[in-house]
């Protein structure tokens, strides 16, 4: 059973239509612009997504995720690998968490719910470090996508 400390949840309201937010999430080039990652190709359910982070300070981090679901203009989800560079373990062999973006139409645009879960798969003491870092990361990324779709 998932515990509250095993997930991060963030909800933001965007003054953009669901179709615009969906495109920013699921078009790999648009996703790369606001998320700051250079992806090697389009997102496809069941497919592995690879690339390189471009976020300042994390440019040496690889991007490795498996797209789980792309329910048109409702849900986009992927499992991405933690990258513990100090472990010496290949990123493909490191634990994953599940990231879900849920979109709901609201009167003035879109309610975007971001949830990352599965932190129990990451061993302590790293788990707490990742929870803290990713919580701050999602705060930043929520601002990034809001600015991106507004612009």
N, CA and C atoms as an extended XYZ file, in Angstrom:
453
Properties=species:S:1:pos:R:3:atomname:S:1:resname:S:1:resid:I:1 pbc="F F F"
N         0.842       -1.194        0.000 N   UNK     1
C         0.000        0.000        0.000 CA  UNK     1
C         0.881        1.250        0.000 C   UNK     1
N         0.561        2.190       -0.852 N   UNK     2
C         1.334        3.421       -0.963 CA  UNK     2
C         1.063        4.334        0.230 C   UNK     2
N         2.119        4.891        0.767 N   UNK     3
C         2.008        5.813        1.898 CA  UNK     3
C         2.132        7.242        1.391 C   UNK     3
N         1.594        8.229        2.146 N   UNK     4
C         1.699        9.632        1.707 CA  UNK     4
C         3.142       10.080        1.463 C   UNK     4
N         4.092        9.533        2.239 N   UNK     5
C         5.487        9.942        2.049 CA  UNK     5
C         6.141        9.245        0.855 C   UNK     5
N         5.334        8.449        0.129 N   UNK     6
C         5.837        7.742       -1.044 CA  UNK     6
C         5.431        8.456       -2.331 C   UNK     6
N         4.908        9.683       -2.220 N   UNK     7
C         4.459       10.382       -3.427 CA  UNK     7
C         4.574       11.898       -3.252 C   UNK     7
N         4.606       12.544       -4.405 N   UNK     8
C         4.574       14.007       -4.483 CA  UNK     8
C         3.344       14.338       -5.308 C   UNK     8
N         2.557       15.290       -4.843 N   UNK     9
C         1.381       15.712       -5.601 CA  UNK     9
C         1.372       17.227       -5.699 C   UNK     9
N         1.105       17.707       -6.892 N   UNK    10
C         1.079       19.141       -7.164 CA  UNK    10
C        -0.088       19.405       -8.108 C   UNK    10
N        -0.913       20.385       -7.802 N   UNK    11
C        -2.041       20.739       -8.666 CA  UNK    11
C        -1.923       22.221       -8.999 C   UNK    11
N        -2.007       22.532      -10.290 N   UNK    12
C        -1.970       23.929      -10.721 CA  UNK    12
C        -3.094       24.170      -11.718 C   UNK    12
N        -3.548       25.410      -11.748 N   UNK    13
C        -4.555       25.808      -12.728 CA  UNK    13
C        -3.882       26.691      -13.764 C   UNK    13
N        -4.088       26.322      -15.023 N   UNK    14
C        -3.449       27.009      -16.137 CA  UNK    14
C        -4.514       27.685      -16.982 C   UNK    14
N        -4.275       28.928      -17.348 N   UNK    15
C        -5.235       29.682      -18.168 CA  UNK    15
C        -5.019       29.375      -19.646 C   UNK    15
N        -4.960       28.090      -19.951 N   UNK    16
C        -4.795       27.614      -21.327 CA  UNK    16
C        -5.703       26.415      -21.512 C   UNK    16
N        -6.212       26.211      -22.741 N   UNK    17
C        -7.096       25.065      -22.965 CA  UNK    17
C        -6.371       23.732      -22.796 C   UNK    17
N        -7.143       22.704      -22.484 N   UNK    18
C        -6.595       21.363      -22.298 CA  UNK    18
C        -5.766       20.937      -23.499 C   UNK    18
N        -6.227       21.236      -24.714 N   UNK    19
C        -5.496       20.818      -25.916 CA  UNK    19
C        -4.087       21.421      -25.944 C   UNK    19
N        -3.936       22.659      -25.491 N   UNK    20
C        -2.623       23.318      -25.477 CA  UNK    20
C        -1.700       22.681      -24.435 C   UNK    20
N        -2.247       22.420      -23.255 N   UNK    21
C        -1.456       21.809      -22.181 CA  UNK    21
C        -1.062       20.385      -22.587 C   UNK    21
N        -1.990       19.661      -23.197 N   UNK    22
C        -1.703       18.297      -23.651 CA  UNK    22
C        -0.530       18.299      -24.627 C   UNK    22
N        -0.546       19.223      -25.579 N   UNK    23
C         0.537       19.302      -26.573 CA  UNK    23
C         1.872       19.621      -25.891 C   UNK    23
N         1.862       20.513      -24.898 N   UNK    24
C         3.094       20.862      -24.179 CA  UNK    24
C         3.651       19.667      -23.409 C   UNK    24
N         2.765       18.780      -22.975 N   UNK    25
C         3.187       17.590      -22.236 CA  UNK    25
C         3.641       16.459      -23.144 C   UNK    25
N         2.959       16.251      -24.254 N   UNK    26
C         3.163       15.019      -25.011 CA  UNK    26
C         3.939       15.170      -26.320 C   UNK    26
N         4.115       16.389      -26.797 N   UNK    27
C         4.998       16.601      -27.952 CA  UNK    27
C         6.416       16.652      -27.378 C   UNK    27
N         7.259       15.721      -27.782 N   UNK    28
C         8.577       15.602      -27.142 CA  UNK    28
C         9.426       16.870      -27.266 C   UNK    28
N         9.269       17.612      -28.350 N   UNK    29
C        10.054       18.841      -28.500 CA  UNK    29
C         9.534       19.937      -27.573 C   UNK    29
N         8.200       20.060      -27.477 N   UNK    30
C         7.632       21.054      -26.565 CA  UNK    30
C         7.946       20.685      -25.111 C   UNK    30
N         7.782       19.413      -24.775 N   UNK    31
C         8.112       18.943      -23.424 CA  UNK    31
C         9.558       19.309      -23.087 C   UNK    31
N        10.439       19.070      -24.036 N   UNK    32
C        11.857       19.358      -23.828 CA  UNK    32
C        12.141       20.827      -23.555 C   UNK    32
N        11.369       21.718      -24.216 N   UNK    33
C        11.607       23.154      -24.029 CA  UNK    33
C        11.299       23.591      -22.605 C   UNK    33
N        10.139       23.227      -22.067 N   UNK    34
C         9.802       23.704      -20.716 CA  UNK    34
C        10.422       22.850      -19.615 C   UNK    34
N        10.594       21.540      -19.861 N   UNK    35
C        11.156       20.647      -18.848 CA  UNK    35
C        12.684       20.725      -18.823 C   UNK    35
N        13.250       21.204      -19.927 N   UNK    36
C        14.694       21.326      -20.104 CA  UNK    36
C        15.373       19.963      -20.210 C   UNK    36
N        14.993       19.278      -21.285 N   UNK    37
C        15.589       17.991      -21.630 CA  UNK    37
C        15.578       17.890      -23.154 C   UNK    37
N        16.623       17.322      -23.716 N   UNK    38
C        16.684       17.081      -25.160 CA  UNK    38
C        16.350       15.606      -25.371 C   UNK    38
N        15.188       15.357      -25.938 N   UNK    39
C        14.727       13.982      -26.135 CA  UNK    39
C        15.079       13.493      -27.532 C   UNK    39
N        15.368       12.201      -27.630 N   UNK    40
C        15.811       11.620      -28.894 CA  UNK    40
C        14.677       11.341      -29.875 C   UNK    40
N        13.434       11.338      -29.401 N   UNK    41
C        12.325       11.051      -30.304 CA  UNK    41
C        10.992       11.212      -29.596 C   UNK    41
N         9.890       11.019      -30.341 N   UNK    42
C         8.546       11.216      -29.795 CA  UNK    42
C         8.204       10.223      -28.674 C   UNK    42
N         7.268       10.639      -27.839 N   UNK    43
C         6.720        9.765      -26.807 CA  UNK    43
C         5.739        8.791      -27.461 C   UNK    43
N         5.822        7.505      -27.090 N   UNK    44
C         4.884        6.491      -27.572 CA  UNK    44
C         4.599        5.546      -26.418 C   UNK    44
N         3.319        5.217      -26.163 N   UNK    45
C         3.004        4.284      -25.080 CA  UNK    45
C         3.762        2.965      -25.242 C   UNK    45
N         4.365        2.527      -24.151 N   UNK    46
C         5.121        1.280      -24.149 CA  UNK    46
C         6.557        1.425      -24.619 C   UNK    46
N         6.903        2.592      -25.148 N   UNK    47
C         8.254        2.797      -25.695 CA  UNK    47
C         9.171        3.465      -24.668 C   UNK    47
N        10.446        3.213      -24.848 N   UNK    48
C        11.461        3.838      -24.003 CA  UNK    48
C        11.825        5.187      -24.605 C   UNK    48
N        11.877        6.196      -23.740 N   UNK    49
C        12.247        7.555      -24.132 CA  UNK    49
C        13.639        7.836      -23.575 C   UNK    49
N        14.537        8.278      -24.460 N   UNK    50
C        15.908        8.582      -24.043 CA  UNK    50
C        16.240       10.023      -24.396 C   UNK    50
N        17.248       10.535      -23.731 N   UNK    51
C        17.691       11.884      -24.017 CA  UNK    51
C        18.703       12.344      -22.993 C   UNK    51
N        18.876       13.661      -22.942 N   UNK    52
C        19.862       14.267      -22.060 CA  UNK    52
C        19.243       15.497      -21.410 C   UNK    52
N        19.365       15.591      -20.102 N   UNK    53
C        18.856       16.774      -19.409 CA  UNK    53
C        19.618       18.013      -19.881 C   UNK    53
N        18.922       19.140      -19.978 N   UNK    54
C        19.554       20.418      -20.306 CA  UNK    54
C        19.347       21.413      -19.177 C   UNK    54
N        18.696       20.974      -18.089 N   UNK    55
C        18.450       21.841      -16.935 CA  UNK    55
C        19.793       22.225      -16.320 C   UNK    55
N        20.018       23.534      -16.078 N   UNK    56
C        21.320       23.979      -15.548 CA  UNK    56
C        21.734       23.213      -14.280 C   UNK    56
N        22.946       22.683      -14.329 N   UNK    57
C        23.476       21.920      -13.215 CA  UNK    57
C        23.235       20.423      -13.351 C   UNK    57
N        22.347       20.041      -14.274 N   UNK    58
C        22.002       18.623      -14.454 CA  UNK    58
C        22.262       18.156      -15.886 C   UNK    58
N        23.051       18.924      -16.627 N   UNK    59
C        23.296       18.605      -18.042 CA  UNK    59
C        23.982       17.256      -18.239 C   UNK    59
N        24.631       16.751      -17.222 N   UNK    60
C        25.311       15.454      -17.334 CA  UNK    60
C        24.371       14.292      -16.991 C   UNK    60
N        23.109       14.594      -16.639 N   UNK    61
C        22.148       13.550      -16.289 CA  UNK    61
C        21.479       13.002      -17.551 C   UNK    61
N        21.441       11.677      -17.685 N   UNK    62
C        20.698       11.088      -18.799 CA  UNK    62
C        19.199       11.116      -18.496 C   UNK    62
N        18.388       11.121      -19.533 N   UNK    63
C        16.940       10.962      -19.407 CA  UNK    63
C        16.625        9.549      -19.878 C   UNK    63
N        15.955        8.783      -19.045 N   UNK    64
C        15.533        7.441      -19.409 CA  UNK    64
C        14.176        7.194      -18.768 C   UNK    64
N        13.173        6.986      -19.607 N   UNK    65
C        11.813        6.768      -19.114 CA  UNK    65
C        11.091        5.799      -20.037 C   UNK    65
N        10.103        5.133      -19.482 N   UNK    66
C         9.217        4.279      -20.284 CA  UNK    66
C         7.831        4.889      -20.234 C   UNK    66
N         7.301        5.233      -21.393 N   UNK    67
C         5.975        5.837      -21.457 CA  UNK    67
C         4.945        4.757      -21.125 C   UNK    67
N         4.098        5.045      -20.149 N   UNK    68
C         3.066        4.087      -19.742 CA  UNK    68
C         1.762        4.345      -20.491 C   UNK    68
N         1.220        5.561      -20.327 N   UNK    69
C        -0.098        5.845      -20.909 CA  UNK    69
C        -0.130        7.226      -21.546 C   UNK    69
N        -0.906        7.311      -22.630 N   UNK    70
C        -1.191        8.586      -23.287 CA  UNK    70
C        -2.672        8.564      -23.633 C   UNK    70
N        -3.516        8.842      -22.649 N   UNK    71
C        -4.967        8.886      -22.847 CA  UNK    71
C        -5.315       10.305      -23.290 C   UNK    71
N        -5.623       10.455      -24.552 N   UNK    72
C        -5.784       11.749      -25.231 CA  UNK    72
C        -6.418       12.837      -24.352 C   UNK    72
N        -5.619       13.859      -24.087 N   UNK    73
C        -6.036       15.065      -23.353 CA  UNK    73
C        -6.575       14.771      -21.955 C   UNK    73
N        -6.206       13.593      -21.381 N   UNK    74
C        -6.632       13.257      -20.026 CA  UNK    74
C        -5.478       12.838      -19.120 C   UNK    74
N        -4.643       11.905      -19.606 N   UNK    75
C        -3.578       11.351      -18.761 CA  UNK    75
C        -2.346       11.023      -19.598 C   UNK    75
N        -1.213       11.507      -19.123 N   UNK    76
C         0.082       11.166      -19.703 CA  UNK    76
C         0.933       10.670      -18.547 C   UNK    76
N         1.502        9.467      -18.689 N   UNK    77
C         2.323        8.950      -17.593 CA  UNK    77
C         3.545        8.214      -18.122 C   UNK    77
N         4.590        8.245      -17.296 N   UNK    78
C         5.808        7.509      -17.623 CA  UNK    78
C         6.507        7.099      -16.334 C   UNK    78
N         7.319        6.065      -16.456 N   UNK    79
C         8.207        5.649      -15.359 CA  UNK    79
C         9.600        6.126      -15.734 C   UNK    79
N        10.193        6.890      -14.837 N   UNK    80
C        11.550        7.335      -15.128 CA  UNK    80
C        12.502        6.825      -14.066 C   UNK    80
N        13.745        6.700      -14.480 N   UNK    81
C        14.773        6.122      -13.625 CA  UNK    81
C        15.433        7.198      -12.780 C   UNK    81
N        15.601        6.868      -11.512 N   UNK    82
C        16.425        7.691      -10.641 CA  UNK    82
C        17.851        7.603      -11.198 C   UNK    82
N        18.595        8.678      -11.110 N   UNK    83
C        19.989        8.626      -11.547 CA  UNK    83
C        20.873        8.963      -10.358 C   UNK    83
N        21.361        7.919       -9.708 N   UNK    84
C        22.288        8.071       -8.591 CA  UNK    84
C        23.688        7.936       -9.168 C   UNK    84
N        24.250        9.096       -9.540 N   UNK    85
C        25.549        9.058      -10.228 CA  UNK    85
C        26.665        8.507       -9.352 C   UNK    85
N        26.518        8.603       -8.029 N   UNK    86
C        27.569        8.127       -7.118 CA  UNK    86
C        27.555        6.608       -6.962 C   UNK    86
N        26.452        5.973       -7.356 N   UNK    87
C        26.312        4.523       -7.143 CA  UNK    87
C        27.176        3.706       -8.094 C   UNK    87
N        27.481        4.256       -9.268 N   UNK    88
C        28.217        3.502      -10.269 CA  UNK    88
C        27.338        2.521      -11.035 C   UNK    88
N        26.036        2.495      -10.710 N   UNK    89
C        25.092        1.591      -11.364 CA  UNK    89
C        24.533        2.299      -12.603 C   UNK    89
N        24.459        1.571      -13.720 N   UNK    90
C        23.906        2.132      -14.950 CA  UNK    90
C        22.492        2.645      -14.689 C   UNK    90
N        22.144        3.776      -15.302 N   UNK    91
C        20.833        4.386      -15.076 CA  UNK    91
C        19.699        3.411      -15.384 C   UNK    91
N        19.860        2.556      -16.383 N   UNK    92
C        18.813        1.599      -16.757 CA  UNK    92
C        18.557        0.567      -15.663 C   UNK    92
N        19.527        0.381      -14.755 N   UNK    93
C        19.387       -0.595      -13.677 CA  UNK    93
C        18.978        0.061      -12.361 C   UNK    93
N        18.695        1.353      -12.391 N   UNK    94
C        18.300        2.052      -11.172 CA  UNK    94
C        16.779        2.068      -11.048 C   UNK    94
N        16.265        2.232       -9.818 N   UNK    95
C        14.817        2.168       -9.601 CA  UNK    95
C        14.066        3.282      -10.324 C   UNK    95
N        12.781        3.034      -10.549 N   UNK    96
C        11.933        4.019      -11.225 CA  UNK    96
C        10.840        4.528      -10.290 C   UNK    96
N        10.337        5.712      -10.638 N   UNK    97
C         9.116        6.244      -10.035 CA  UNK    97
C         8.142        6.498      -11.181 C   UNK    97
N         6.862        6.579      -10.841 N   UNK    98
C         5.816        6.802      -11.826 CA  UNK    98
C         5.397        8.270      -11.783 C   UNK    98
N         5.471        8.937      -12.926 N   UNK    99
C         5.032       10.321      -13.060 CA  UNK    99
C         3.732       10.324      -13.853 C   UNK    99
N         2.713       11.011      -13.305 N   UNK   100
C         1.413       11.098      -13.971 CA  UNK   100
C         1.003       12.561      -14.084 C   UNK   100
N         0.578       12.942      -15.268 N   UNK   101
C         0.010       14.264      -15.517 CA  UNK   101
C        -1.459       14.044      -15.865 C   UNK   101
N        -2.366       14.554      -15.037 N   UNK   102
C        -3.803       14.443      -15.302 CA  UNK   102
C        -4.341       15.822      -15.648 C   UNK   102
N        -5.140       15.873      -16.696 N   UNK   103
C        -5.689       17.148      -17.167 CA  UNK   103
C        -7.201       17.144      -17.020 C   UNK   103
N        -7.730       18.233      -16.474 N   UNK   104
C        -9.175       18.421      -16.352 CA  UNK   104
C        -9.511       19.815      -16.840 C   UNK   104
N       -10.542       19.900      -17.695 N   UNK   105
C       -11.004       21.206      -18.162 CA  UNK   105
C       -11.703       21.916      -17.003 C   UNK   105
N       -11.380       23.196      -16.825 N   UNK   106
C       -12.055       24.039      -15.839 CA  UNK   106
C       -12.509       25.303      -16.569 C   UNK   106
N       -13.309       26.115      -15.900 N   UNK   107
C       -13.908       27.287      -16.552 CA  UNK   107
C       -12.880       28.167      -17.263 C   UNK   107
N       -11.737       28.413      -16.629 N   UNK   108
C       -10.765       29.339      -17.220 CA  UNK   108
C        -9.557       28.633      -17.823 C   UNK   108
N        -9.660       27.316      -18.098 N   UNK   109
C        -8.525       26.640      -18.716 CA  UNK   109
C        -8.400       25.183      -18.329 C   UNK   109
N        -7.290       24.848      -17.673 N   UNK   110
C        -6.948       23.455      -17.363 CA  UNK   110
C        -6.443       23.326      -15.938 C   UNK   110
N        -6.956       22.316      -15.247 N   UNK   111
C        -6.363       21.926      -13.962 CA  UNK   111
C        -5.407       20.785      -14.276 C   UNK   111
N        -4.130       20.997      -13.962 N   UNK   112
C        -3.100       19.999      -14.196 CA  UNK   112
C        -2.678       19.429      -12.850 C   UNK   112
N        -2.857       18.128      -12.710 N   UNK   113
C        -2.421       17.425      -11.497 CA  UNK   113
C        -1.171       16.633      -11.854 C   UNK   113
N        -0.121       16.874      -11.097 N   UNK   114
C         1.155       16.185      -11.291 CA  UNK   114
C         1.368       15.297      -10.071 C   UNK   114
N         1.647       14.045      -10.321 N   UNK   115
C         1.862       13.109       -9.210 CA  UNK   115
C         3.062       12.233       -9.554 C   UNK   115
N         3.974       12.123       -8.619 N   UNK   116
C         5.091       11.195       -8.761 CA  UNK   116
C         5.023       10.252       -7.576 C   UNK   116
N         5.021        8.954       -7.858 N   UNK   117
C         4.890        7.964       -6.797 CA  UNK   117
C         5.874        6.817       -7.007 C   UNK   117
N         6.024        6.008       -5.963 N   UNK   118
C         6.909        4.847       -6.046 CA  UNK   118
C         8.272        5.063       -5.418 C   UNK   118
N         8.368        6.064       -4.548 N   UNK   119
C         9.667        6.354       -3.932 CA  UNK   119
C        10.149        5.236       -3.013 C   UNK   119
N         9.236        4.345       -2.605 N   UNK   120
C         9.628        3.218       -1.749 CA  UNK   120
C        10.646        2.319       -2.449 C   UNK   120
N        10.682        2.378       -3.793 N   UNK   121
C        11.646        1.546       -4.532 CA  UNK   121
C        13.075        2.082       -4.428 C   UNK   121
N        13.216        3.317       -3.960 N   UNK   122
C        14.548        3.923       -3.832 CA  UNK   122
C        15.040        3.681       -2.407 C   UNK   122
N        16.209        3.082       -2.262 N   UNK   123
C        16.700        2.745       -0.921 CA  UNK   123
C        17.031        3.985       -0.082 C   UNK   123
N        16.853        3.823        1.227 N   UNK   124
C        17.303        4.871        2.154 CA  UNK   124
C        18.817        4.825        2.219 C   UNK   124
N        19.495        5.924        2.509 N   UNK   125
C        18.958        7.244        2.850 CA  UNK   125
C        18.658        8.101        1.623 C   UNK   125
N        18.917        7.585        0.427 N   UNK   126
C        18.709        8.373       -0.791 CA  UNK   126
C        17.242        8.751       -0.994 C   UNK   126
N        16.310        7.914       -0.549 N   UNK   127
C        14.881        8.154       -0.780 CA  UNK   127
C        14.465        9.550       -0.306 C   UNK   127
N        14.851        9.925        0.897 N   UNK   128
C        14.457       11.231        1.435 CA  UNK   128
C        15.065       12.369        0.615 C   UNK   128
N        16.314       12.203        0.216 N   UNK   129
C        17.000       13.204       -0.619 CA  UNK   129
C        16.248       13.401       -1.948 C   UNK   129
N        15.830       12.299       -2.556 N   UNK   130
C        15.122       12.356       -3.840 CA  UNK   130
C        13.726       12.958       -3.653 C   UNK   130
N        13.032       12.565       -2.597 N   UNK   131
C        11.715       13.149       -2.324 CA  UNK   131
C        11.804       14.664       -2.184 C   UNK   131
N        12.780       15.120       -1.413 N   UNK   132
C        12.959       16.572       -1.216 CA  UNK   132
C        13.313       17.266       -2.521 C   UNK   132
N        14.297       16.703       -3.221 N   UNK   133
C        14.752       17.317       -4.470 CA  UNK   133
C        13.667       17.340       -5.530 C   UNK   133
N        12.926       16.244       -5.664 N   UNK   134
C        11.888       16.188       -6.685 CA  UNK   134
C        10.685       17.050       -6.318 C   UNK   134
N        10.408       17.204       -5.024 N   UNK   135
C         9.329       18.109       -4.609 CA  UNK   135
C         9.658       19.520       -5.071 C   UNK   135
N        10.874       19.961       -4.830 N   UNK   136
C        11.304       21.289       -5.293 CA  UNK   136
C        11.326       21.324       -6.818 C   UNK   136
N        11.773       20.234       -7.438 N   UNK   137
C        11.802       20.166       -8.894 CA  UNK   137
C        10.418       20.333       -9.506 C   UNK   137
N         9.401       19.674       -8.931 N   UNK   138
C         8.041       19.801       -9.470 CA  UNK   138
C         7.480       21.195       -9.243 C   UNK   138
N         7.877       21.861       -8.159 N   UNK   139
C         7.462       23.256       -7.972 CA  UNK   139
C         8.003       24.114       -9.112 C   UNK   139
N         9.260       23.897       -9.459 N   UNK   140
C         9.895       24.640      -10.552 CA  UNK   140
C         9.257       24.272      -11.892 C   UNK   140
N         9.074       22.976      -12.143 N   UNK   141
C         8.517       22.535      -13.431 CA  UNK   141
C         7.075       22.987      -13.600 C   UNK   141
N         6.307       23.067      -12.505 N   UNK   142
C         4.935       23.577      -12.592 CA  UNK   142
C         4.955       25.045      -13.060 C   UNK   142
N         5.899       25.822      -12.527 N   UNK   143
C         6.047       27.210      -12.974 CA  UNK   143
C         6.487       27.261      -14.440 C   UNK   143
N         7.385       26.345      -14.811 N   UNK   144
C         7.893       26.316      -16.188 CA  UNK   144
C         6.784       26.030      -17.188 C   UNK   144
N         5.944       25.018      -16.919 N   UNK   145
C         4.889       24.699      -17.888 CA  UNK   145
C         3.839       25.800      -17.898 C   UNK   145
N         3.556       26.407      -16.745 N   UNK   146
C         2.575       27.517      -16.702 CA  UNK   146
C         3.052       28.666      -17.573 C   UNK   146
N         4.328       29.034      -17.443 N   UNK   147
C         4.879       30.126      -18.257 CA  UNK   147
C         4.912       29.724      -19.729 C   UNK   147
N         5.245       28.465      -19.999 N   UNK   148
C         5.353       27.999      -21.385 CA  UNK   148
C         4.011       28.053      -22.103 C   UNK   148
N         2.966       27.514      -21.488 N   UNK   149
C         1.662       27.480      -22.176 CA  UNK   149
C         1.001       28.865      -22.210 C   UNK   149
N         1.392       29.751      -21.296 N   UNK   150
C         0.848       31.113      -21.297 CA  UNK   150
C         1.503       31.949      -22.386 C   UNK   150
N         2.760       31.614      -22.712 N   UNK   151
C         3.525       32.396      -23.680 CA  UNK   151
C         3.152       32.054      -25.083 C   UNK   151
